[in-house]
C-alpha cells in the first residue's frame, strides 16, 4: 500500500495513495518518517503522509526559497530504521 507496484499509473495509483495517507496521519512516527524521506531524497512510496509528487513539490519549493512549513503531527521519538516499517504494521 505504501509503495506502488511496477507500472502502476493513474487512477490505481491515486486510489492506493488515498488509502495510505489516512494510515500515516495516525502513525506515531509521522513527522520523523516525513523528515527522513525529505532529508534522504526517498524517491518511492508514501513516507510521512507525502506521496512521491508531494515530496518533489516540497523540494522544488524549498530550492526556490519558498517557506511552507510542514505541520508536525506527532512528537514521538523514533529511529530511522523503524520509521517506515512501524507505520505499515
Secondary structure as UniProt FT lines:
FT   TURN            6..7
FT   HELIX           10..25
FT   TURN            28..29
FT   HELIX           30..40
FT   TURN            48..49
FT   HELIX           52..63
FT   TURN            64..65
FT   TURN            80..82
FT   HELIX           83..88
//
